Amino acid sequence: MSAVITRQITVGGHVSPGFESVRDVFAENFASRREIGGACCAYVRGKKVIDLWGGVRNAQTGERWESDTMVIVYSATKGLAAMAMAVAHSRGWLDYDERVTTYWPEFAQHGKENITVRQLLGHQAGLFALDEPLDRALVSDLDRLAGVLARQKPAWPPGTRLAYHAITLGFYEGELLRRVDPRHRTLGEFFQEEIASPLELDVYIRLPESIPRNSSSLSESSAAMCIEGGGSR
């Protein structure tokens, strides 16, 4: 392992021969692009050739970004959720071409009675936003959240258009999974028990309280910086 010091920022990790320029560009993020903290890892033909980290994981406390610092993966979670739904499908708990109401009768409100599981998972249901305010209290109360999701009116006739369901898709998947899973597990519980743990993956959908908080925090300026083109997190 090697380290590069850039404007009081330590970049740790290693790169394989031929990938030194990646380390240079990574370090440059801190020197000239206002990066706060981050990591970069890449594999080529199954071999890890880049594994870098640097900066701080908490701008207020100054805690360093370490090799095992955990990060939010944002919408990459949709792929993890899709895996969970695929497991449920493989066990015969749901059919992609069946109507959602077969498993979740309350979902039929406001013209949603004919939406199929495939349309819902494929961002074709017109349910990309919620009319009711979304806050931490609502997200943590799954029964209440299910009622809000069921009452939502589609933005268009389901199946006629497509729009990225950036925020809502995981909520709909989670409730559908709770309905078809014989143990009624949450999306996070199901993913952990059926996929992550068997594969020994250090990945979570909702971080359990038992996991040490060696995670990165979000900088309030991150969104503005991305819009300005000054850097990315």
Long-range contacts (C-beta under 8 A, 24 or more apart in sequence): 6-30, 6-31, 6-54, 7-31, 9-54, 9-55, 10-54, 10-64, 11-52, 11-53, 11-54, 12-52, 12-53, 12-54, 12-67, 13-39, 13-50, 13-51, 13-52, 13-53, 13-54, 13-67, 14-51, 14-52, 15-49, 15-50, 15-51, 15-52, 16-47, 16-49, 16-50, 18-49, 19-49, 19-50, 22-50, 22-52, 23-50, 23-52, 26-52, 26-54, 27-54, 29-231, 30-54, 30-55, 33-230, 33-231, 34-225, 34-230, 34-231, 35-231, 35-233, 36-219, 36-222, 36-233, 37-65, 37-69, 37-216, 38-65, 38-233, 39-65, 39-69, 39-71, 57-214, 57-215, 57-216, 57-217, 58-216, 58-217, 59-217, 59-219, 60-217, 65-216, 66-214, 68-214, 69-214, 69-215, 69-216, 70-202, 70-207, 70-211, 70-214, 70-215, 70-216, 71-215, 71-216, 72-215, 72-216, 72-218, 75-166, 77-170, 77-205, 78-169, 78-170, 80-191, 80-195, 80-203, 80-205, 81-169, 81-170, 81-173, 81-174, 81-187, 81-191, 81-205, 82-121, 83-191, 83-195, 84-173, 84-177, 84-187, 84-190, 84-191, 84-194, 84-195, 85-121, 85-173, 85-176, 85-177, 87-190, 87-194, 87-195, 88-177, 88-180, 88-181, 88-190, 93-180, 93-181, 93-182, 94-176, 94-180, 96-121, 100-176, 103-176, 103-179, 103-180, 104-150, 104-175, 104-176, 104-179, 106-146, 106-147, 106-150, 107-149, 107-150, 109-150, 109-151, 109-153, 110-151, 110-152, 110-153, 110-154, 111-153, 111-154, 111-157, 111-158, 112-154, 112-158, 114-158, 115-154, 115-158, 115-159, 116-159, 117-176, 119-158, 119-159, 120-172, 120-176, 121-169, 121-173, 122-162, 123-162, 123-163, 123-164, 123-165, 123-169, 124-158, 124-159, 124-160, 124-161, 124-162, 125-154, 125-158, 125-159, 125-165, 125-172, 126-154, 126-155, 126-156, 126-157, 126-158, 126-161, 126-163, 127-152, 127-154, 127-155, 127-165, 127-168, 127-172, 128-155, 128-163, 128-164, 128-165, 128-166, 128-167, 128-168, 129-155, 129-167, 129-168, 130-167, 130-168, 134-167, 139-171, 142-174, 142-175, 142-178, 142-186, 145-171, 145-175, 146-175, 146-178, 149-175, 170-205
